[in-house]
Amino acid sequence: MTFVYLTIVSLLKALQDGSQTWADHIASIDKFSHRTERKHNGEQMGENIAMKWTSSGDDFTGQQCTDQWYSEIERYDFKANSGPRTGSHFLSPKR
């Protein structure tokens, strides 16, 4: 098992509100897509969005979303500090 040490993350209300606004927007237009403008205080941000489909209609829990994101660690090359396109999500939260 590989352990990753992340810096302490703090909740920023402005980012939380912006994320919820975007989630509400893509739900209302029924289209899964990233924002084209993702800046906070002038700096470009990464953005991870996730979805799940089940025939039962179960909610996508925070734990399931985190597990899905963290499972991409297997495709990340720590020596090269890179991953394939599908594995690049793993690094996003620690940037």
N, C-alpha and C positions, 0 to 999 in steps of 0.2 A: 504494500500500500504506500502511496506517495502522499505526504502531507504538504499542504501549502499554507504558508503563513501570510495572512492578509493583514493590512493595517486596519485599525479601527475605523469603521464606517459610521458616519452620523447621518441622521435623517435631515434632509433639507426640505422644508415645507414647499418651497417654490418648485422643486423638482418633483415632489410627490403630487402636487396639484397639476403640474404640466403633464405628468404621466397619466393621471386619471382622466384629464381632458382628452388626451390622445386615445386612450382606451375606449372612452365613451364614443369618440368620433368614429373609430374604425368599426365599433360594434353597430353604430347607427347606419353606416354605409355598407355593412356586411363585406368588408374587404380587409384582409390581413396585410398590412404594409407598414414600413418604417416612415417616420417623419423625414422630410427633406431638410428641414432646419433643426439641428440638434445642438444648440449652443447654450451654455450657461456662463454668465459673466464673460462673454466673448470667447470662451474656449469650446472647441468641438467636443462633444460627448459621444460615447458609445451608447448603443441602445439595444437591449435584448427584449424581444417579445416572444411569447410562446403560446402555443395552443394545444388543445387535446380534443379528440373526438371519441365519443363512446356512444354506442346505441342506447345505453341506459340514461344518458344525459347527466352523469355524475359531474360534480364540480372539479376543476383542476385545483388541487390544494397547493398552498405555498410550499409544503414539503415535497410534493411531486414535482413542482416546477424547479425547485432547488436541486433535487436529485437528478432531474433531466439535464440541467445546466452542468452540474458537477461531473456527470458521467463522461463529459467530453474531455476530461483530464487524460483519458487513455490515448487520445489522439494528439496530445500536445507534446512537443519536443522541447524539454526544458533546456537542453544543451544549446540548441539553436534559437531558443526563445521565440518559437513560432509553431504554428499548427496549420493543418489543412484548412481550407475555407470552412468546412463544417465544424472544425475544432476550435476556431478562433473565438467563439463565444466564451469559452472557458476563461480566457485571459481578461476579457472586458471588465469585470468588476474590480480587478486589482490595478487597473491603469489609473 
